[in-house]
Amino acid sequence: MGFITSMLRTLIQVRRSFPEPVVGLPLLLLLLVSWTACGGSSSAPSAGGARPTTFYVSPTGSDSAAGTIAAPWRTLQYAVSKLASGDTLYLRGGVYGEAADTIDSQAGPVPSGSSWSSAITIAANPGETVTIRPPDNAPAIRLTTGAPHYLIIRDLILDMSRQLDDFDPRTASKPEAIYVANGAHHIRFQRLDIGYTMSGTIQWSTNGVGPSYSSFLELLDSRIHHAGAASGDSDHGGSGVNNGYGIYTFTDDNLIAGNEFYNNYGYAINLYGSRNTIRDNKIHDNGLAGGTNYGINIGSSSYPVNSVGNVVRDNTVYNNRGGILVYTNAQNTTVTNNTVFDNQPLEGILIQFANGSTVSNNRVYGNGSNVVDMGTASSISP
């Protein structure tokens, strides 16, 4: 507004300095006032001097619009690129299915927030149903380039059902719905519904920073389902076996809480990092392709660093092929207050080649075997 006011004062002074009318001056004034009333640039300061902080995108919008609720932008990539720390982008209801309708830092800028109190929020407009349905070979959310951070992404459906079953899982895979790597950190994924992938659903990777990296990622109150529908043989024991993980995470200091994992073809949660917490999740009917797929796995013999100090607590794990596996190179894992039942034909809780595991206060029944300790220095009181 300061710029507009200054221009108006200048034009008035010009008008007063001429005894005769200045040709075109009234029209110029009219155009200037009209431009101001229409909002001008979407990032222009408001009457109070502050930049707008809430913007909108819609399947019926236009990227040449102002980004307001009355004049929303059209594509997610354009809308996200215009955000700054503290902003909120609301997605109006509908299906976002174009190539430019993904949140992908490899395809365009994804700005960052400066703290949790000044994060960038990308969310469904309250009360509206929003589905991101990417084309084949495209992720819904990929946060890598520029290491985006302090983002909150919530209340969206990520539907990967357009992926084709036309690849060899031994040599390649289809994109996950969510992929985070290259040092991206402090990102909260909340109240998402994510499903129907050919490969995995979520991967938090140490690519670009590895092998150990504290990413402080959060997956909260979401539904993760139908991962790994590819029919190809991944060389893990048959077609589709171990091809579809609900979440495959390598990074440290993350929280996976309040989610439901179900109908995934491989492990629901496969975790190799350190100091992660897995709590209050409902994990059931996973391992659909057979094999040794557990609801939760901690640790790996093939990963170059140990998985240390992870906590698995207050989860309900049932009707998977196996319940909870604490595996090779896992150290000082705590498994407590979980309810683990009807996992067949494998164990409810298996400690295998792990060191210093503590298993306590769990309810374990009706599994292939309930609790089996093949670890070192374990403390077992189911």
N, C-alpha and C positions, 0 to 999 in steps of 0.2 A: 504493500500500500504506500510506503514511503516513496517509491519510484513513481507511482501513478500521481500522487499528490504533487510531487516536484514537477512532473510534466504539465499538469493542469495549471500550476502557478506560472510556469514559463509561457504557456500559450496565452494566458490572460494578460501577462505583461506585454507579449507581442501584439495582442489585439489593441491594448490601450495606447501603444506607441504609434499606431497608424490612424490618421484622421479619417481615412477611407476604409471601407470594409476590406478585409483580407480574404481573397477568393479561396474557398475550400476550407476555411477555418472551422465553421460550424460542423461540416461533415467530419473533419478530423476529430473534433471533440466528441461527436456522437459515436464514432468508431472506438475511440479510446474508452469511453464509459461502458460501451457494450462489451468490449473485451474484458474489462474488469468484472462486470456483472456475471459473465459466464465462467469466471474462475481462472482464466488465463492458464498458466502452467499448473499442473497438479501438485507441484512441489513448492509453489509460491507461498510466502507467509500469509497467515490469516490476519484478520483485523487486529488481533492482539499481538501480532508479531511472531507467532509461533507457526511452524510448519505443520500441516495436517499429519496425523499419525495413524489414521485408519483408512484403508483402501479396499477396493473391491474388484473382483474379476468374475466374469460370467461367460457361460457358453454362448450367450447372445450379445456379448459386449464388443468393443472395438479397441485395439491398441492405440488408436489415435484419440481416444476419449480421455477424460480427466481422471479416471480411476475412482470416482465417487460412487455411492450406491445408486444414484440416478444415471450415471454415465460410466459403467464399469469397463475395465480393460477386458481383453478377450483371452489372451494366452498366459499360461502360468509362467513361462520363462520370461516373458516381457514384464509381467507384474512383479515377480520376485526381484528382478534386477533393479527395480525402482525403490526398493525398501531400504530403510536405514535403521540403526539401533533404536529399539523401543517401538517400532512400527508393528501394526497388525494388518495382515491381509486376509480378508474374508472371501471364501469361495462361495458364490451363489450356487444354489442347487442345480443338479444336472450331471451329465457325463462329460468328462474331459478326455477325449480320445485321440487328439492330434499329436504329431511328433513334438510340437512345441508345448504340449500340455503336461510336461513333467518338471520335477524340481531337480535339476541336473546341473551341477557346477562344471561339468565338462562340456555342456552345450551353451552355457551362458553364465553371467555372474550370479553368484548367490552371496549376498552380503551377510555380515555377522552382527550379532548383538555385542554389547560390551560387558554384560553380566547377566545373571538370572533376573535381576530386577529391571534390566533394560534389554531383555531378549527380543528377538524378532519372532513373532507368532504368525503361523500360517495355519488357518483353520477353516472348517465349514462354517458358513453363516449360521448362527444359532437357529435351530428348528428346521434346518434344511438338510437333505441328503445329498452328499457329494461323492461321486465315484471318479477316480482316476483309472482309466483303462488304456494303458499304453499299447502302441503297436508292437508287433513281434520284434524281438531283439532290442527292446528299449526298457530300461528300469523305470519304475515310478518315481523313486527318489534315489539320487546318487550324489553323495557329498564327498568330494575328493579335492579337486583343484581349488587352491586358495585356502584349504583347511577351514571351511566354515565352522563357526562356533556360536554358542549361545542362541540356539534356535529351539523353538517349541512348535512341533507339528502335530496337530490333533484333530480328531473327529472326522477322519476321512476313510473311505473305502478304497483300498488298493486292489484292483481286480486285474490279475495277470492272465486272464483266460484267453487272450488273443495270441499267446505264445504257441508256436507250432512244434509238433513232435517230429522234428526233421534233422536231428543232430546225433552225434555219437558221444555219449556221456564219458567215454574213456579218454577223449581228446578235447572236449569242449563242453560248455554248459550254457544254458540260457541265463540272462541277467536275473539277479534277485530282484524282488520288489523294492528292497531297501539295501543299499550298499554304502558303507562308510569306511573311508581309508585316508591315507596321506596326511594324517595328523589332525583331521577334523575332531572336535571335542565339545563337550558340554552341549549335547543335543538331546532333547526330550521328545520321544515318540509316545503319544498318549491317545487312548481310546480310538485306536485304528482297527479296521477289519481288513486282514491281508490274506489273500489266498489264490489258489489255482495256478501255481507256478509249475514249470516243467522241471526246474532244478530246485535250489534252495529258496527260502522266502526272505531271510534277513542275513546279512553278513557284516560283522564289524571286524575290519581287517587291520593288521599292522603293516600292510604294504606301504612303502614309502617312508616308514619310520622304524620298522621292526628291529629285533624281534619282540621287544617289550615296550609298551606305550600306555600311559594312563590317559584314557579317553573320556572318562566320566560321562558315559552315555546311559540313557534310561529308556527302557521299554516298559510302559505302564498301562494296565487296564485295557489290553488289546486282545483281539482274537486272531490266532495264527493257525491256518488250516490248509489242507490239500496242497502241500508242497511235494514236488517230485513226481509228477504224473508221467514223466518220460518213460517210454517203453524200452529204450536201449539198455544194453548190459553195461554196467559201470565197472565190471570186473571185481565186484564185491560179493559175488555169490549168486547172481542172477539178474534178470531184467528189473531195473529200477531200484535194486537193493542199495541202500546208503546213498541214494541220489538226491533225496529231498529232505533237508533239515529245516525244522521250523526256524531256528536261529543257530548260526555257526559263528562263534565269536572268539577272537584271539586277544583282544585288548584287555587292559586292566582297569579296576576301579569303576565297574559298571553296576547297574541295578536292573534286574529283571523281576518285576513284581506285579501281582494282581492280574496276570494274563490267563487266557485259556488257550492251550495248544491241543489240537485234535486233528485226526485224519491226515496226518503227515506220513509220507511213505518211509522216511528214515527216522533218525533221532528227533525228538522235539527240541531239546536244548543240547548242543554240543559245544563245550566251553573249554578253552585251553589257557586263558589268561590267569591273572592273580588278583586277589582281594575283591572278587566280585561277590555279589549277593543275589541269590535266587530265592525268592520268598513269596508265599501266598498265591502261588499259581495253581491252576487246575490243569493237569496234564493227562490226557486219556486217548486211547484208540490210535496210538501212533505205531510206526513200524509196519505199515500196511503191506510193504513189499517183502516182508519176511526178514531173515538174517538176524544178526545180533544187535538189533536196534532197541535201545533203552529210552525211557522217557527223558532222563537226564544223564549226561556223561560229563565227567570232569577229568581232564588230562589226556595226554597222548604220548606214545613212544616215538612218534615221528616229528613232534614239534621240538625246536631246538632249545627251549627253556622250560623250566618246571612251572607247574601251575600251583601257586602257593597261597594258602590262607583264604580259600573260597568258603562261602557259607551257603548251605542248602537247608532252608528251614520253613516250616509251616506250609508246605505244599501238599496237595492231594494228587497222588500219582496212581492211576489204575487203568487196567485193561490195555496196557501196552505189552509188547513182547517181553520187556524187562522194565524194572522200576528205575532204580538209581545205581549208576556205576561210577565208582571212584577208581580211576585207572592209572596207568603207568605215568610216572613223573608228577603225579599229584602229591602235594605235601601239605600237611596240617589242614586238611579239609574237615569242616564241621557239618555233620548231617544230623539235624535235631528237629523234633516236633513235627515230623512229616507223617502223613497217613498213606501207606503204600499197600495196595491190595489188588488181587486178581490180575497180576501181571504174569503172563504165560507165554512160552514155557520156561522163561529165564527167571533170574532171581529178583526178589523185591529190592534188596540192597546187596550189592556185591562190592567188596573192597579187593581190588586185584592189582598187585604190584605197586600199590601206593604206600606212602610213608606218613606215619603220625596222624592217621585219621581218627576222628572222634565221632562215634555214632551213639546217640542217646535220645531217650524219650520219644521214640517213633512207634506208631502203631503199624505193624507189618503182619499181614495174614493173607492166606489164599494164593500165594505166588508159587511159581515152579519150585523155588526154594526161598525161604524167607530172608535170612541174613547169612551171608557167607563171607568169611574173612580170609583172604589170601594176601593180605598186606603185611607191612612191617610196622611194629610199634603202634598197633591200633588199640583204641579204647572202645570196647563194644558193650553197650547196655541198651539194647534196641528200644 
